[in-house]
Amino acid sequence: MNDLLAHRLKLLGLRDVGSIHTHTNRTVMVSLTARGGLRLHQGYASAPDRVLRAIVRFLNPRLPRAMRRLAEREFLGFPVELYAPPSPRPARGERPRPGDITLLQRLTTSHERLNREHFGGALGTIPIRISGRMRTRLGELAVDLGTGRPTEIAVSRRHILRHPWAEVEHTVLHEMVHQWQAETGLPVDHGRSFRLKAREVGIEPQARRKVGAERAIGRAEESAGVPSGDGPTGRGALSNTGD
């Protein structure tokens, strides 16, 4: 299957990519590894040429950002999960730690206050999770694959423990701008709509700081390095992917 998919992509113009591998990860639709390999959802093996051609255009850094964004919407619209459903596996939740309830209450209170102050209370209530797995990201927003609605904000545990609370709230506000994008039907990225809203609410466009190479296209988290520097592309945990 991989060989046939690779052959089709190359016929449609894919260049400068080494190995091609497929997966059934519902979070990351397409990703480029540090060594130039391409990983994409197995469901794209059943996609028509117009969808694969959109992937090829999206991966071409020479094309204007607007054209690549249109290509992104094209291939993200293909229902990959219908052709390659994910393997069932038990959820791996993180074990809560002493003090987490108090921290989560504080984060929730901050979200409510920032919502009133910067969004007029228009944003919906959203679960907040403390993540011990984040190494370089300060926070991320998860977005439902099917509906595009935001489902969760995660904040790095290291970030909370090592940095002033004002910086933690800055990260929460950063993710709330992404939440605003998702709830208003805008792409969840660091593009023009994000920069304008970030300036309006008074935050920096990047929420990065060392808290501890794959360039993910799919986790609406900005560790994902799309070739244009847009940020992640994904239909699922567009987790910002703090970013």
C-alpha positions as CSV (number, residue, x, y, z in Angstrom):
1,M,0.0,0.0,0.0
2,N,2.8,2.4,0.9
3,D,4.6,1.7,-2.4
4,L,1.4,2.4,-4.4
5,L,0.7,5.6,-2.5
6,A,4.2,6.8,-2.9
7,H,4.1,6.1,-6.6
8,R,0.8,8.1,-7.0
9,L,2.2,11.0,-5.0
10,K,5.3,11.2,-7.1
11,L,3.3,11.0,-10.3
12,L,1.4,14.0,-9.0
13,G,4.6,16.0,-8.4
14,L,5.9,15.1,-5.0
15,R,9.6,16.0,-4.7
16,D,12.4,16.1,-2.2
17,V,10.9,13.4,0.1
18,G,12.6,10.3,1.1
19,S,10.7,7.4,2.7
20,I,6.9,7.5,2.9
21,H,5.1,5.8,5.8
22,T,1.4,5.6,6.7
23,H,-0.3,5.5,10.1
24,T,-3.8,5.7,11.6
25,N,-3.1,8.5,14.1
26,R,-6.2,10.7,14.1
27,T,-4.3,13.7,15.5
28,V,-1.5,14.2,12.9
29,M,-2.8,13.9,9.3
30,V,0.5,14.7,7.5
31,S,4.0,15.2,8.9
32,L,7.6,15.6,7.7
33,T,10.4,14.1,9.7
34,A,13.7,15.8,10.4
35,R,15.3,13.4,7.8
36,G,12.9,14.3,5.1
37,G,10.6,11.4,5.4
38,L,6.8,11.8,4.9
39,R,4.2,10.3,7.3
40,L,0.6,10.5,6.4
41,H,-2.7,8.9,7.4
42,Q,-3.3,5.5,5.8
43,G,-6.7,6.6,4.7
44,Y,-5.2,8.8,2.0
45,A,-4.3,5.7,0.1
46,S,-8.0,5.6,-0.8
47,A,-8.2,9.3,-1.7
48,P,-8.7,10.5,-5.2
49,D,-6.0,12.2,-7.1
50,R,-7.4,15.7,-6.4
51,V,-6.8,15.1,-2.6
52,L,-3.3,13.7,-3.1
53,R,-2.5,16.6,-5.4
54,A,-3.6,18.9,-2.6
55,I,-1.1,17.2,-0.2
56,V,1.6,17.7,-2.8
57,R,0.8,21.4,-3.1
58,F,0.7,21.8,0.6
59,L,4.1,20.4,1.0
60,N,5.6,22.6,-1.6
61,P,7.3,25.6,0.2
62,R,7.6,27.5,-3.0
63,L,3.9,28.1,-3.3
64,P,2.2,31.1,-1.8
65,R,0.8,30.6,1.7
66,A,-2.8,31.3,0.5
67,M,-2.5,28.5,-2.1
68,R,-1.1,26.1,0.5
69,R,-3.9,27.0,2.9
70,L,-6.5,26.1,0.2
71,A,-4.7,22.8,-0.4
72,E,-4.7,22.1,3.3
73,R,-8.5,22.5,3.5
74,E,-8.8,20.2,0.5
75,F,-7.0,17.2,1.9
76,L,-8.3,17.7,5.5
77,G,-11.8,17.5,4.1
78,F,-11.2,13.9,3.0
79,P,-12.7,11.4,5.6
80,V,-9.6,9.3,6.2
81,E,-11.0,7.6,9.2
82,L,-13.7,5.9,7.0
83,Y,-11.1,4.1,5.0
84,A,-8.5,3.4,7.8
85,P,-10.1,3.5,11.3
86,P,-7.7,3.7,14.2
87,S,-6.9,0.6,16.2
88,P,-8.8,0.5,19.5
89,R,-6.5,1.1,22.4
90,P,-7.0,1.9,26.1
91,A,-6.7,5.6,27.0
92,R,-3.5,6.5,28.7
93,G,-4.4,9.2,31.2
94,E,-1.8,10.8,33.4
95,R,-2.0,10.0,37.1
96,P,-3.1,13.1,39.0
97,R,-0.7,14.5,41.6
98,P,-1.3,16.1,44.9
99,G,-2.3,19.7,44.5
100,D,-3.7,19.2,40.9
101,I,-7.3,20.0,42.0
102,T,-6.3,23.3,43.4
103,L,-4.2,24.1,40.3
104,L,-7.0,23.2,37.9
105,Q,-9.5,25.3,39.9
106,R,-7.1,28.2,39.6
107,L,-6.6,27.6,35.9
108,T,-10.4,27.4,35.4
109,T,-10.9,30.7,37.3
110,S,-8.2,32.4,35.2
111,H,-10.0,31.2,32.0
112,E,-13.3,32.6,33.2
113,R,-11.8,35.9,34.1
114,L,-9.8,36.2,30.9
115,N,-12.9,35.3,28.9
116,R,-14.8,38.2,30.5
117,E,-12.0,40.7,30.1
118,H,-10.8,39.9,26.6
119,F,-13.7,38.1,24.8
120,G,-16.8,39.6,26.5
121,G,-17.6,36.2,27.9
122,A,-18.2,34.8,24.4
123,L,-16.0,31.7,24.7
124,G,-17.5,28.5,25.8
125,T,-16.5,26.6,28.9
126,I,-13.7,24.1,28.2
127,P,-11.9,21.4,30.2
128,I,-8.4,22.3,31.2
129,R,-5.8,19.6,31.8
130,I,-2.3,19.7,33.3
131,S,0.2,17.8,31.1
132,G,3.4,16.3,32.3
133,R,4.4,15.2,28.8
134,M,5.1,18.6,27.3
135,R,8.8,19.2,26.9
136,T,9.0,22.3,24.7
137,R,5.3,23.5,24.5
138,L,3.8,25.5,27.2
139,G,0.2,24.7,26.2
140,E,-2.0,23.4,23.5
141,L,-5.6,23.4,22.3
142,A,-7.2,20.1,21.2
143,V,-9.9,20.3,18.5
144,D,-12.5,17.6,17.6
145,L,-11.7,15.9,14.3
146,G,-15.3,15.8,13.1
147,T,-16.8,19.1,14.3
148,G,-13.8,21.4,14.5
149,R,-14.9,22.4,17.9
150,P,-12.3,23.0,20.7
151,T,-12.4,20.2,23.3
152,E,-9.6,20.9,25.7
153,I,-6.8,23.2,26.8
154,A,-3.7,21.5,28.2
155,V,-1.0,23.4,30.1
156,S,2.5,22.1,30.8
157,R,3.1,21.0,34.3
158,R,6.7,22.1,34.2
159,H,5.6,25.5,33.0
160,I,3.2,25.8,36.0
161,L,5.8,24.7,38.5
162,R,8.7,26.7,37.2
163,H,7.4,30.0,36.0
164,P,5.4,32.9,37.5
165,W,1.6,32.6,37.4
166,A,1.4,35.6,35.2
167,E,3.3,33.7,32.5
168,V,0.9,30.7,32.9
169,E,-2.0,33.0,32.4
170,H,-0.3,34.4,29.3
171,T,-0.2,30.8,28.0
172,V,-3.8,30.2,28.8
173,L,-4.8,33.4,27.0
174,H,-2.7,32.3,24.0
175,E,-4.7,29.1,23.9
176,M,-7.9,31.0,24.3
177,V,-7.1,32.9,21.1
178,H,-6.9,29.6,19.4
179,Q,-10.2,28.6,21.1
180,W,-11.7,31.8,19.7
181,Q,-10.4,30.8,16.2
182,A,-12.0,27.4,16.4
183,E,-15.3,28.6,17.8
184,T,-15.6,31.3,15.1
185,G,-14.8,28.9,12.2
186,L,-11.3,30.3,11.5
187,P,-8.2,28.1,10.9
188,V,-6.5,27.3,14.2
189,D,-3.0,28.6,13.4
190,H,-0.7,31.5,13.9
191,G,-1.8,33.3,10.8
192,R,-3.2,36.8,10.3
193,S,-6.4,36.3,12.4
194,F,-4.3,35.0,15.3
195,R,-1.8,37.8,15.1
196,L,-4.5,40.5,15.0
197,K,-6.4,38.9,18.0
198,A,-3.2,38.4,19.9
199,R,-2.3,42.0,19.5
200,E,-5.9,43.0,20.6
201,V,-5.7,40.9,23.8
202,G,-2.0,41.9,24.5
203,I,-0.1,38.7,24.1
204,E,2.9,37.6,22.1
205,P,2.2,35.4,19.0
206,Q,4.4,32.6,20.2
207,A,4.0,30.9,23.6
208,R,7.3,29.1,23.7
209,R,9.9,28.8,26.4
210,K,12.3,26.0,27.4
211,V,10.5,23.8,29.9
212,G,12.7,20.8,29.8
213,A,12.1,16.9,15.2
214,E,9.4,16.1,14.0
215,R,7.6,18.8,12.2
216,A,4.0,17.9,12.8
217,I,1.3,19.0,10.5
218,G,-1.8,18.4,12.3
219,R,-1.6,19.2,16.0
220,A,-2.9,22.8,15.9
221,E,0.3,23.1,18.2
222,E,2.9,25.2,17.0
223,S,5.8,22.9,17.4
224,A,4.5,21.7,14.1
225,G,6.7,23.3,11.4
226,V,4.7,23.5,8.3
227,P,7.0,24.5,5.5
228,S,5.6,28.1,5.4
229,G,5.9,28.5,9.2
230,D,2.1,28.6,9.6
231,G,1.8,26.2,12.4
232,P,0.2,22.8,12.6
233,T,-2.4,21.4,10.4
234,G,-4.9,19.0,11.6
235,R,-8.4,17.9,11.9
236,G,-8.1,16.5,15.4
237,A,-6.1,17.6,18.2
238,L,-5.0,20.7,16.5
239,S,-3.2,21.1,19.5
240,N,-1.5,24.3,19.8
241,T,-0.8,21.4,19.4
242,G,0.7,26.8,24.0
243,D,0.7,27.3,20.6
